[in-house]
């Protein structure tokens, strides 16, 4: 019984995560400005982490979590770097 | 750019990420992981610190010049291959010391030395690039 609930939950969450990933990629492609695209990229990274973690349950293989943990530790670094460049750009435009 | 949030979290995450990178390197023995991905996570830790506090203080935390680490790693990697030659096998053949501790076997091999070398090369090369870019932009 418990196993059934878990397998239903895993299937539903995998489907929802895939939909979220598609929507985030649409935002990445459309995003009017650079900041929107950076936020979309950040979201995609975290969705990927969730997908890997959910897939680890679905495949019953904990090795996939080893891919998720470094990704979670590293993913925000790119966002920070992008944030810095956006801020630097804004500073340069303010005082040319 | 000075951000209190980033500086606080960088100070917290630096030891955690280094610990995790060493863990990844050691478990590369027979599970997913290894010197390369461990080195990348370790370099990520120092580049986070460089973004938060500036490259000069990150160099201070690292203590050694990243280029020294690069050379040292390459040296360790090549040296690990010579163990096999001394014992009469082909270059880079894995050599194992097996200790019996109670019920368990403990395998210590030249593959670990090779992985440590790869780790140092990856940390050194990545940080050389990142520190140079950071210093140029400021």
gemmi code that builds the backbone of each chain (N, CA, C; Angstrom):
import gemmi

chains = {
    "A": [
        ("UNK", (0.833, -1.203, 0.000), (0.000, 0.000, 0.000), (0.870, 1.257, 0.000)),
        ("UNK", (1.847, 1.258, 0.939), (2.725, 2.439, 1.030), (3.532, 2.583, -0.258)),
        ("UNK", (3.983, 1.448, -0.800), (4.753, 1.491, -2.038), (3.943, 2.046, -3.191)),
        ("UNK", (2.639, 1.721, -3.189), (1.762, 2.223, -4.241), (1.655, 3.747, -4.183)),
        ("UNK", (1.470, 4.254, -2.959), (1.355, 5.711, -2.785), (2.632, 6.399, -3.272)),
        ("UNK", (3.786, 5.819, -2.900), (5.054, 6.426, -3.316), (5.184, 6.439, -4.829)),
        ("UNK", (4.799, 5.330, -5.468), (4.979, 5.270, -6.928), (4.035, 6.247, -7.627)),
        ("UNK", (2.813, 6.413, -7.096), (1.888, 7.404, -7.671), (2.466, 8.804, -7.477)),
        ("UNK", (2.964, 9.084, -6.265), (3.512, 10.410, -5.969), (4.703, 10.712, -6.868)),
        ("UNK", (5.553, 9.703, -7.083), (6.732, 9.903, -7.934), (6.317, 10.208, -9.367)),
        ("UNK", (5.328, 9.449, -9.873), (4.877, 9.676, -11.253), (4.305, 11.083, -11.396)),
        ("UNK", (3.435, 11.467, -10.443), (2.808, 12.792, -10.520), (3.861, 13.887, -10.429)),
        ("UNK", (4.814, 13.736, -9.494), (5.795, 14.819, -9.348), (6.741, 14.885, -10.532)),
        ("UNK", (7.059, 13.728, -11.139), (7.895, 13.769, -12.348), (7.177, 14.525, -13.462)),
        ("UNK", (5.878, 14.256, -13.625), (5.107, 14.957, -14.662), (5.076, 16.455, -14.390)),
        ("UNK", (4.808, 16.822, -13.119), (4.725, 18.246, -12.775), (6.074, 18.943, -12.989)),
        ("UNK", (7.161, 18.244, -12.611), (8.492, 18.837, -12.777), (8.817, 19.045, -14.249)),
        ("UNK", (8.387, 18.089, -15.089), (8.643, 18.233, -16.530), (7.895, 19.438, -17.082)),
        ("UNK", (6.625, 19.607, -16.637), (5.849, 20.771, -17.080), (6.547, 22.056, -16.627)),
        ("UNK", (6.996, 22.070, -15.368), (7.671, 23.257, -14.834), (8.937, 23.564, -15.623)),
        ("UNK", (9.646, 22.493, -16.022), (10.886, 22.676, -16.783), (10.587, 23.321, -18.130)),
        ("UNK", (9.507, 22.843, -18.784), (9.139, 23.402, -20.091), (8.781, 24.884, -19.937)),
        ("UNK", (7.987, 25.198, -18.910), (7.570, 26.590, -18.699), (8.795, 27.467, -18.420)),
        ("UNK", (9.740, 26.938, -17.626), (10.945, 27.711, -17.311), (11.780, 27.943, -18.565)),
        ("UNK", (11.826, 26.951, -19.459), (12.597, 27.119, -20.694), (11.927, 28.153, -21.600)),
        ("UNK", (10.577, 28.183, -21.584), (9.879, 29.223, -22.344), (10.269, 30.602, -21.817)),
        ("UNK", (10.328, 30.734, -20.488), (10.727, 32.023, -19.899), (12.169, 32.358, -20.283)),
        ("UNK", (13.027, 31.329, -20.317), (14.428, 31.548, -20.685), (14.528, 32.063, -22.118)),
        ("UNK", (13.692, 31.521, -23.010), (13.757, 31.924, -24.416), (13.110, 33.294, -24.615)),
        ("UNK", (11.982, 33.529, -23.940), (11.218, 34.753, -24.176), (11.748, 35.940, -23.374)),
        ("UNK", (12.085, 35.634, -22.090), (12.423, 36.637, -21.072), (12.793, 38.006, -21.613)),
        ("UNK", (12.023, 39.037, -21.317), (12.304, 40.331, -21.939), (13.702, 40.846, -21.611)),
        ("UNK", (14.170, 40.636, -20.399), (15.469, 41.197, -20.032), (16.434, 40.129, -19.573)),
        ("UNK", (17.698, 40.528, -19.405), (18.713, 39.581, -18.913), (18.364, 39.039, -17.525)),
        ("UNK", (17.925, 39.896, -16.560), (17.600, 39.360, -15.232), (16.537, 38.262, -15.274)),
        ("UNK", (15.514, 38.412, -16.146), (14.482, 37.374, -16.248), (15.092, 36.053, -16.677)),
        ("UNK", (16.020, 36.151, -17.628), (16.655, 34.932, -18.142), (17.511, 34.281, -17.069)),
        ("UNK", (18.208, 35.123, -16.257), (19.053, 34.559, -15.198), (18.193, 33.837, -14.175)),
        ("UNK", (17.054, 34.439, -13.809), (16.158, 33.788, -12.844), (15.637, 32.479, -13.419)),
        ("UNK", (15.321, 32.477, -14.727), (14.833, 31.257, -15.363), (15.907, 30.173, -15.336)),
        ("UNK", (17.159, 30.570, -15.594), (18.262, 29.614, -15.585), (18.444, 29.018, -14.191)),
        ("UNK", (18.323, 29.875, -13.169), (18.421, 29.436, -11.777), (17.331, 28.411, -11.479)),
        ("UNK", (16.104, 28.747, -11.926), (14.970, 27.850, -11.696), (15.195, 26.510, -12.385)),
        ("UNK", (15.741, 26.547, -13.611), (15.988, 25.310, -14.350), (16.984, 24.430, -13.592)),
        ("UNK", (18.017, 25.073, -13.015), (19.006, 24.296, -12.262), (18.338, 23.588, -11.092)),
        ("UNK", (17.477, 24.306, -10.363), (16.857, 23.670, -9.193), (15.834, 22.632, -9.603)),
        ("UNK", (15.159, 22.865, -10.733), (14.238, 21.840, -11.235), (15.000, 20.587, -11.640)),
        ("UNK", (16.188, 20.787, -12.216), (17.003, 19.632, -12.591), (17.390, 18.838, -11.352)),
        ("UNK", (17.757, 19.557, -10.267), (18.108, 18.865, -9.018), (16.912, 18.051, -8.523)),
        ("UNK", (15.713, 18.679, -8.549), (14.523, 17.961, -8.073), (14.226, 16.762, -8.960)),
        ("UNK", (14.412, 16.940, -10.274), (14.169, 15.830, -11.202), (15.100, 14.662, -10.898)),
        ("UNK", (16.378, 14.970, -10.671), (17.341, 13.898, -10.387), (16.954, 13.184, -9.093)),
        ("UNK", (16.591, 13.989, -8.069), (16.246, 13.385, -6.779), (15.004, 12.515, -6.906)),
        ("UNK", (13.988, 13.002, -7.643), (12.775, 12.200, -7.829), (13.070, 10.942, -8.629)),
        ("UNK", (13.940, 11.112, -9.642), (14.280, 9.956, -10.475), (15.041, 8.903, -9.667)),
        ("UNK", (15.832, 9.377, -8.672), (16.544, 8.438, -7.809), (15.552, 7.546, -7.069)),
        ("UNK", (14.407, 8.148, -6.661), (13.371, 7.328, -5.995), (12.720, 6.396, -7.016)),
        ("UNK", (12.424, 6.944, -8.208), (11.724, 6.150, -9.228), (12.569, 4.964, -9.662)),
        ("UNK", (13.874, 5.192, -9.841), (14.754, 4.119, -10.297), (15.257, 3.271, -9.138)),
        ("UNK", (14.952, 3.690, -7.909), (15.407, 2.991, -6.704), (16.932, 2.842, -6.709)),
        ("UNK", (17.613, 3.924, -7.049), (19.060, 3.890, -7.182), (19.650, 5.147, -6.538)),
        ("UNK", (20.216, 5.026, -5.336), (20.684, 6.240, -4.646), (21.858, 6.928, -5.328)),
        ("UNK", (22.496, 6.261, -6.307), (23.672, 6.859, -6.948), (23.325, 8.176, -7.637)),
        ("UNK", (22.048, 8.326, -8.068), (21.662, 9.565, -8.746), (21.749, 10.764, -7.809)),
        ("UNK", (21.598, 10.509, -6.499), (21.680, 11.613, -5.528), (23.073, 12.225, -5.515)),
        ("UNK", (24.079, 11.417, -5.881), (25.450, 11.939, -5.918), (25.616, 12.970, -7.016)),
        ("UNK", (24.769, 12.896, -8.051), (24.793, 13.931, -9.073), (24.051, 15.167, -8.584)),
        ("UNK", (22.995, 14.953, -7.792), (22.172, 16.079, -7.344), (22.896, 16.936, -6.318)),
        ("UNK", (23.666, 16.298, -5.411), (24.293, 17.066, -4.333), (25.331, 18.066, -4.841)),
        ("UNK", (26.293, 17.669, -5.690), (27.228, 18.679, -6.206), (26.523, 19.764, -7.011)),
        ("UNK", (25.477, 19.364, -7.755), (24.740, 20.353, -8.547), (24.111, 21.392, -7.618)),
        ("UNK", (23.544, 20.918, -6.496), (22.919, 21.843, -5.546), (23.953, 22.773, -4.929)),
        ("UNK", (25.177, 22.232, -4.712), (26.224, 23.055, -4.097), (26.763, 24.090, -5.085)),
        ("UNK", (26.760, 23.767, -6.377), (27.430, 24.600, -7.369), (26.445, 25.521, -8.088)),
        ("UNK", (25.156, 25.077, -8.182), (24.210, 25.758, -9.076), (24.105, 27.259, -8.817)),
        ("UNK", (24.113, 27.657, -7.537), (23.880, 29.075, -7.257), (25.076, 29.951, -7.620)),
        ("UNK", (26.270, 29.316, -7.815), (27.462, 30.097, -8.169), (27.272, 30.855, -9.477)),
        ("UNK", (26.652, 30.175, -10.460), (26.427, 30.815, -11.751), (25.500, 32.008, -11.618)),
        ("UNK", (24.457, 31.837, -10.800), (23.515, 32.937, -10.589), (24.212, 34.132, -9.949)),
        ("UNK", (25.092, 33.854, -8.966), (25.820, 34.944, -8.303), (26.697, 35.686, -9.310)),
        ("UNK", (27.386, 34.908, -10.168), (28.267, 35.532, -11.163), (27.462, 36.408, -12.119)),
        ("UNK", (26.294, 35.891, -12.575), (25.437, 36.678, -13.460), (24.984, 37.950, -12.755)),
        ("UNK", (24.585, 37.820, -11.470), (24.114, 38.981, -10.708), (25.192, 40.052, -10.641)),
        ("UNK", (26.438, 39.602, -10.467), (27.546, 40.563, -10.397), (27.697, 41.323, -11.706)),
        ("UNK", (27.623, 40.596, -12.836), (27.812, 41.260, -14.122), (26.673, 42.223, -14.408)),
        ("UNK", (25.439, 41.827, -14.018), (24.299, 42.728, -14.228), (24.485, 44.006, -13.418)),
        ("UNK", (24.937, 43.839, -12.170), (25.146, 45.015, -11.319), (26.255, 45.904, -11.869)),
        ("UNK", (27.317, 45.257, -12.352), (28.440, 46.016, -12.903), (28.001, 46.818, -14.131)),
        ("UNK", (27.178, 46.151, -14.965), (26.647, 46.815, -16.155), (25.826, 48.044, -15.755)),
        ("UNK", (24.983, 47.860, -14.735), (24.128, 48.957, -14.280), (24.976, 50.105, -13.744)),
        ("UNK", (26.061, 49.787, -13.017), (26.948, 50.817, -12.471), (27.614, 51.606, -13.592)),
        ("UNK", (28.002, 50.888, -14.659), (28.683, 51.564, -15.767), (27.727, 52.489, -16.508)),
        ("UNK", (26.444, 52.068, -16.600), (25.483, 52.903, -17.308), (25.164, 54.160, -16.515)),
        ("UNK", (25.237, 54.040, -15.182), (24.918, 55.185, -14.328), (25.956, 56.292, -14.440)),
        ("UNK", (27.230, 55.891, -14.504), (28.302, 56.896, -14.498), (29.240, 56.664, -15.685)),
        ("UNK", (28.805, 57.023, -16.882), (29.664, 56.792, -18.046), (30.828, 57.805, -18.116)),
    ],
    "B": [
        ("UNK", (31.799, 44.461, -5.443), (30.467, 44.252, -4.871), (30.600, 43.647, -3.474)),
        ("UNK", (30.007, 44.296, -2.502), (30.026, 43.746, -1.148), (28.608, 43.396, -0.738)),
        ("UNK", (28.406, 42.155, -0.373), (27.082, 41.726, 0.053), (27.231, 40.944, 1.343)),
        ("UNK", (26.558, 41.405, 2.393), (26.687, 40.754, 3.699), (26.168, 39.326, 3.650)),
        ("UNK", (25.042, 39.125, 2.921), (24.442, 37.791, 2.836), (25.425, 36.831, 2.178)),
        ("UNK", (25.996, 37.279, 1.035), (26.911, 36.417, 0.288), (28.167, 36.116, 1.111)),
        ("UNK", (28.681, 37.159, 1.808), (29.919, 36.936, 2.578), (29.685, 35.960, 3.718)),
        ("UNK", (28.526, 36.090, 4.399), (28.229, 35.183, 5.515), (28.104, 33.749, 5.019)),
        ("UNK", (27.347, 33.579, 3.906), (27.107, 32.224, 3.408), (28.392, 31.644, 2.809)),
        ("UNK", (29.244, 32.513, 2.241), (30.500, 32.003, 1.679), (31.390, 31.469, 2.786)),
        ("UNK", (31.411, 32.197, 3.921), (32.242, 31.745, 5.039), (31.749, 30.399, 5.564)),
        ("UNK", (30.402, 30.215, 5.527), (29.833, 28.952, 5.998), (30.066, 27.824, 5.000)),
        ("UNK", (29.924, 28.151, 3.712), (29.929, 27.100, 2.689), (31.326, 26.647, 2.310)),
        ("UNK", (32.335, 27.504, 2.510), (33.690, 27.149, 2.083), (34.164, 25.827, 2.699)),
        ("UNK", (34.128, 25.686, 4.054), (34.580, 24.394, 4.603), (33.690, 23.236, 4.193)),
        ("UNK", (32.372, 23.491, 4.100), (31.440, 22.420, 3.731), (31.736, 21.899, 2.337)),
        ("UNK", (31.985, 22.835, 1.392), (32.234, 22.418, 0.018), (33.573, 21.716, -0.122)),
        ("UNK", (34.585, 22.180, 0.632), (35.884, 21.508, 0.564), (35.764, 20.090, 1.113)),
        ("UNK", (35.033, 19.969, 2.240), (34.806, 18.645, 2.832), (34.114, 17.739, 1.832)),
        ("UNK", (33.095, 18.269, 1.154), (32.346, 17.460, 0.196), (33.216, 17.084, -0.999)),
        ("UNK", (34.099, 18.004, -1.404), (34.957, 17.700, -2.555), (35.923, 16.573, -2.212)),
        ("UNK", (36.449, 16.587, -0.976), (37.356, 15.501, -0.572), (36.584, 14.185, -0.489)),
        ("UNK", (35.344, 14.280, 0.028), (34.487, 13.091, 0.102), (34.245, 12.517, -1.291)),
        ("UNK", (33.951, 13.405, -2.258), (33.707, 12.950, -3.630), (34.945, 12.285, -4.207)),
        ("UNK", (36.126, 12.877, -3.903), (37.363, 12.330, -4.449), (37.606, 10.928, -3.889)),
        ("UNK", (37.391, 10.762, -2.576), (37.694, 9.475, -1.950), (36.711, 8.397, -2.365)),
        ("UNK", (35.433, 8.754, -2.559), (34.478, 7.714, -2.903), (34.546, 7.351, -4.375)),
        ("UNK", (35.338, 8.081, -5.155), (35.549, 7.725, -6.542), (36.207, 6.360, -6.676)),
        ("UNK", (36.697, 5.829, -5.559), (37.345, 4.520, -5.519), (36.483, 3.455, -6.196)),
        ("UNK", (35.231, 3.304, -5.748), (34.367, 2.327, -6.431), (32.908, 2.759, -6.508)),
        ("UNK", (32.656, 4.063, -6.391), (31.302, 4.573, -6.570), (31.409, 5.868, -7.366)),
        ("UNK", (30.269, 6.441, -7.818), (30.364, 7.684, -8.592), (31.152, 8.747, -7.831)),
        ("UNK", (31.990, 9.455, -8.545), (32.844, 10.452, -7.901), (34.201, 10.415, -8.564)),
        ("UNK", (35.202, 10.894, -7.896), (36.548, 10.838, -8.449), (37.254, 12.172, -8.340)),
        ("UNK", (38.503, 12.163, -8.767), (39.332, 13.353, -8.599), (38.829, 14.552, -9.372)),
        ("UNK", (38.290, 14.318, -10.573), (37.910, 15.446, -11.412), (36.728, 16.213, -10.838)),
        ("UNK", (35.642, 15.495, -10.522), (34.463, 16.187, -10.008), (34.738, 16.757, -8.618)),
        ("UNK", (35.543, 16.035, -7.826), (35.927, 16.547, -6.511), (36.702, 17.837, -6.644)),
        ("UNK", (37.635, 17.869, -7.600), (38.428, 19.081, -7.818), (37.566, 20.244, -8.266)),
        ("UNK", (36.564, 19.947, -9.095), (35.687, 21.028, -9.559), (34.886, 21.619, -8.401)),
        ("UNK", (34.376, 20.749, -7.508), (33.627, 21.261, -6.356), (34.557, 22.069, -5.447)),
        ("UNK", (35.798, 21.579, -5.268), (36.758, 22.314, -4.450), (37.082, 23.677, -5.050)),
        ("UNK", (37.255, 23.720, -6.386), (37.519, 24.996, -7.048), (36.302, 25.910, -6.936)),
        ("UNK", (35.095, 25.306, -6.980), (33.875, 26.089, -6.796), (33.837, 26.758, -5.439)),
        ("UNK", (34.301, 26.052, -4.408), (34.327, 26.618, -3.059), (35.192, 27.875, -3.020)),
        ("UNK", (36.396, 27.781, -3.613), (37.297, 28.933, -3.562), (36.827, 30.060, -4.462)),
        ("UNK", (36.169, 29.703, -5.599), (35.700, 30.789, -6.465), (34.509, 31.507, -5.829)),
        ("UNK", (33.704, 30.772, -5.048), (32.637, 31.441, -4.289), (33.244, 32.453, -3.324)),
        ("UNK", (34.312, 32.049, -2.651), (34.988, 32.935, -1.706), (35.580, 34.130, -2.445)),
        ("UNK", (36.119, 33.878, -3.651), (36.706, 34.967, -4.435), (35.642, 35.963, -4.868)),
        ("UNK", (34.444, 35.468, -5.205), (33.358, 36.368, -5.609), (32.912, 37.203, -4.412)),
        ("UNK", (32.856, 36.576, -3.232), (32.331, 37.280, -2.057), (33.338, 38.266, -1.479)),
        ("UNK", (34.603, 37.890, -1.395), (35.589, 38.705, -0.678), (36.672, 39.291, -1.579)),
        ("UNK", (36.649, 38.977, -2.851), (37.702, 39.460, -3.737), (38.791, 38.419, -3.895)),
        ("UNK", (39.448, 38.405, -5.067), (40.442, 37.362, -5.343), (41.642, 37.394, -4.404)),
        ("UNK", (41.988, 38.568, -3.888), (43.180, 38.652, -3.044), (42.988, 37.850, -1.761)),
        ("UNK", (41.813, 37.988, -1.119), (41.601, 37.245, 0.123), (41.384, 35.757, -0.152)),
        ("UNK", (40.842, 35.437, -1.349), (40.697, 34.016, -1.688), (42.063, 33.365, -1.854)),
        ("UNK", (43.010, 34.128, -2.458), (44.377, 33.611, -2.565), (44.967, 33.396, -1.175)),
        ("UNK", (44.635, 34.300, -0.241), (45.114, 34.165, 1.125), (44.562, 32.914, 1.790)),
        ("UNK", (43.277, 32.606, 1.531), (42.670, 31.424, 2.138), (43.285, 30.155, 1.554)),
        ("UNK", (43.544, 30.182, 0.244), (44.136, 29.008, -0.419), (45.584, 28.801, 0.015)),
        ("UNK", (46.260, 29.878, 0.400), (47.662, 29.878, 0.855), (48.652, 29.599, -0.272)),
        ("UNK", (48.489, 28.475, -0.982), (49.438, 28.159, -2.059), (48.992, 28.837, -3.353)),
        ("UNK", (49.936, 29.127, -4.224), (49.611, 29.635, -5.558), (48.935, 28.511, -6.345)),
        ("UNK", (47.794, 28.788, -6.998), (47.131, 27.714, -7.753), (48.038, 27.057, -8.782)),
        ("UNK", (48.997, 27.831, -9.326), (49.900, 27.228, -10.325), (50.831, 26.213, -9.680)),
        ("UNK", (51.199, 26.472, -8.402), (52.004, 25.485, -7.668), (51.216, 24.200, -7.487)),
        ("UNK", (49.906, 24.341, -7.146), (49.052, 23.166, -6.977), (48.975, 22.366, -8.270)),
        ("UNK", (48.860, 23.121, -9.389), (48.766, 22.469, -10.705), (50.000, 21.602, -10.960)),
        ("UNK", (51.187, 22.201, -10.752), (52.421, 21.467, -10.996), (52.584, 20.294, -10.066)),
        ("UNK", (52.230, 20.515, -8.792), (52.339, 19.456, -7.785), (51.435, 18.284, -8.142)),
        ("UNK", (50.213, 18.618, -8.587), (49.263, 17.575, -8.949), (49.756, 16.742, -10.117)),
        ("UNK", (50.320, 17.438, -11.109), (50.846, 16.730, -12.279), (51.981, 15.802, -11.866)),
        ("UNK", (52.816, 16.293, -10.965), (53.953, 15.504, -10.475), (53.448, 14.247, -9.764)),
        ("UNK", (52.442, 14.427, -8.876), (51.895, 13.290, -8.118), (51.285, 12.272, -9.064)),
        ("UNK", (50.562, 12.785, -10.091), (49.915, 11.886, -11.062), (50.944, 11.036, -11.801)),
        ("UNK", (52.013, 11.691, -12.265), (53.037, 10.945, -13.018), (53.764, 9.983, -12.091)),
        ("UNK", (54.062, 10.438, -10.851), (54.775, 9.569, -9.907), (53.981, 8.311, -9.604)),
        ("UNK", (52.642, 8.436, -9.533), (51.816, 7.273, -9.212), (51.950, 6.201, -10.298)),
        ("UNK", (52.289, 6.622, -11.520), (52.476, 5.654, -12.591), (53.780, 4.895, -12.483)),
        ("UNK", (54.778, 5.504, -11.841), (56.100, 4.872, -11.810), (56.179, 3.696, -10.842)),
        ("UNK", (55.220, 3.656, -9.850), (55.221, 2.532, -8.904), (55.148, 1.205, -9.659)),
        ("UNK", (54.273, 1.199, -10.710), (54.093, -0.036, -11.474), (55.364, -0.403, -12.223)),
        ("UNK", (56.074, 0.620, -12.751), (57.295, 0.342, -13.518), (58.369, -0.264, -12.631)),
        ("UNK", (58.453, 0.261, -11.385), (59.455, -0.265, -10.458), (59.171, -1.737, -10.176)),
        ("UNK", (57.868, -2.095, -10.079), (57.491, -3.471, -9.757), (57.394, -4.358, -10.993)),
        ("UNK", (57.710, -3.798, -12.176), (57.802, -4.633, -13.358), (56.566, -4.689, -14.229)),
        ("UNK", (55.519, -3.887, -13.914), (54.327, -3.848, -14.761), (54.427, -2.672, -15.723)),
        ("UNK", (53.419, -2.547, -16.607), (53.391, -1.409, -17.522), (53.103, -0.117, -16.742)),
        ("UNK", (53.540, 1.000, -17.313), (53.358, 2.312, -16.695), (51.882, 2.546, -16.366)),
        ("UNK", (51.596, 3.036, -15.167), (50.248, 3.392, -14.690), (49.372, 2.185, -14.334)),
        ("UNK", (49.923, 0.964, -14.342), (49.132, -0.167, -13.858), (48.877, 0.013, -12.359)),
        ("UNK", (47.630, -0.246, -11.934), (47.296, -0.045, -10.525), (48.017, -1.038, -9.631)),
        ("UNK", (48.640, -0.548, -8.577), (49.300, -1.419, -7.596), (48.535, -1.309, -6.289)),
        ("UNK", (48.307, -2.440, -5.641), (47.454, -2.424, -4.455), (48.170, -2.984, -3.240)),
        ("UNK", (47.985, -2.268, -2.139), (48.375, -2.791, -0.837), (47.077, -3.188, -0.162)),
        ("UNK", (46.964, -4.443, 0.268), (45.708, -4.874, 0.892), (45.976, -5.210, 2.354)),
        ("UNK", (45.336, -4.431, 3.237), (45.450, -4.696, 4.667), (44.223, -5.477, 5.116)),
        ("UNK", (44.413, -6.394, 6.017), (43.270, -7.112, 6.592), (43.057, -6.589, 8.006)),
        ("UNK", (41.969, -5.831, 8.159), (41.647, -5.296, 9.475), (40.392, -6.005, 9.944)),
        ("UNK", (40.541, -6.927, 10.865), (39.394, -7.694, 11.338), (38.788, -8.475, 10.184)),
        ("UNK", (37.486, -8.261, 9.966), (36.781, -8.977, 8.903), (37.000, -8.320, 7.546)),
        ("UNK", (37.230, -6.979, 7.556), (37.209, -6.210, 6.310), (38.598, -6.148, 5.682)),
        ("UNK", (38.617, -6.048, 4.343), (39.854, -5.796, 3.618), (39.942, -4.311, 3.321)),
        ("UNK", (41.105, -3.753, 3.502), (41.296, -2.342, 3.230), (42.268, -2.222, 2.059)),
        ("UNK", (41.766, -1.678, 0.946), (42.594, -1.595, -0.256), (43.200, -0.191, -0.361)),
        ("UNK", (44.499, -0.131, -0.431), (45.174, 1.145, -0.644), (45.992, 1.008, -1.918)),
        ("UNK", (45.698, 1.854, -2.907), (46.370, 1.651, -4.185), (46.920, 2.924, -4.775)),
        ("UNK", (47.657, 2.752, -5.872), (48.211, 3.924, -6.550), (47.107, 4.718, -7.241)),
        ("UNK", (45.914, 4.073, -7.417), (44.792, 4.806, -8.022), (44.407, 6.001, -7.159)),
        ("UNK", (44.508, 5.846, -5.830), (44.191, 6.958, -4.926), (45.170, 8.104, -5.137)),
        ("UNK", (46.463, 7.746, -5.272), (47.492, 8.766, -5.495), (47.226, 9.500, -6.814)),
        ("UNK", (46.837, 8.729, -7.836), (46.515, 9.303, -9.134), (45.341, 10.273, -9.016)),
        ("UNK", (44.321, 9.861, -8.237), (43.134, 10.699, -8.063), (43.477, 11.988, -7.315)),
        ("UNK", (44.363, 11.886, -6.315), (44.779, 13.090, -5.582), (45.481, 14.045, -6.539)),
        ("UNK", (46.306, 13.488, -7.435), (46.981, 14.317, -8.426), (46.003, 15.007, -9.343)),
        ("UNK", (44.996, 14.246, -9.820), (43.982, 14.831, -10.707), (43.243, 15.948, -9.968)),
        ("UNK", (42.901, 15.691, -8.706), (42.211, 16.680, -7.874), (43.003, 17.987, -7.821)),
        ("UNK", (44.303, 17.862, -7.540), (45.137, 19.068, -7.424), (45.258, 19.784, -8.760)),
        ("UNK", (45.380, 19.021, -9.854), (45.487, 19.644, -11.179), (44.209, 20.428, -11.498)),
        ("UNK", (43.045, 19.801, -11.218), (41.776, 20.463, -11.543), (41.593, 21.716, -10.695)),
        ("UNK", (41.882, 21.615, -9.383), (41.757, 22.795, -8.517), (42.706, 23.885, -9.010)),
        ("UNK", (43.949, 23.510, -9.285), (44.940, 24.506, -9.684), (44.594, 25.179, -10.991)),
        ("UNK", (44.216, 24.379, -12.005), (43.930, 24.954, -13.325), (42.703, 25.855, -13.267)),
        ("UNK", (41.619, 25.372, -12.626), (40.384, 26.158, -12.573), (40.602, 27.458, -11.813)),
        ("UNK", (41.319, 27.383, -10.676), (41.496, 28.593, -9.878), (42.456, 29.573, -10.550)),
        ("UNK", (43.450, 29.067, -11.308), (44.319, 29.981, -12.048), (43.488, 30.832, -13.001)),
        ("UNK", (42.571, 30.165, -13.732), (41.719, 30.884, -14.682), (40.806, 31.864, -13.949)),
        ("UNK", (40.130, 31.370, -12.892), (39.117, 32.200, -12.231), (39.762, 33.401, -11.540)),
        ("UNK", (40.891, 33.189, -10.861), (41.544, 34.298, -10.169), (42.046, 35.336, -11.175)),
        ("UNK", (42.605, 34.871, -12.307), (43.089, 35.836, -13.303), (41.938, 36.668, -13.840)),
        ("UNK", (40.811, 36.012, -14.129), (39.654, 36.748, -14.655), (39.137, 37.744, -13.622)),
        ("UNK", (39.081, 37.313, -12.349), (38.583, 38.186, -11.289), (39.491, 39.401, -11.120)),
        ("UNK", (40.812, 39.157, -11.155), (41.742, 40.266, -10.935), (41.711, 41.247, -12.092)),
        ("UNK", (41.434, 40.725, -13.293), (41.386, 41.596, -14.461), (40.177, 42.522, -14.407)),
        ("UNK", (39.047, 41.965, -13.893), (37.791, 42.725, -13.946), (37.702, 43.770, -12.855)),
        ("UNK", (38.579, 43.704, -11.831), (38.479, 44.700, -10.750), (39.509, 45.798, -10.928)),
    ],
}
model = gemmi.Model(1)
for chain_id, residues in chains.items():
    chain = gemmi.Chain(chain_id)
    for i, (resn, *xyz) in enumerate(residues, 1):
        res = gemmi.Residue()
        res.name, res.seqid = resn, gemmi.SeqId(i, " ")
        for name, pos in zip(("N", "CA", "C"), xyz):
            atom = gemmi.Atom()
            atom.name, atom.element = name, gemmi.Element(name[0])
            atom.pos, atom.b_iso = gemmi.Position(*pos), 0.0
            res.add_atom(atom)
        chain.add_residue(res)
    model.add_chain(chain)
structure = gemmi.Structure()
structure.add_model(model)
structure.setup_entities()
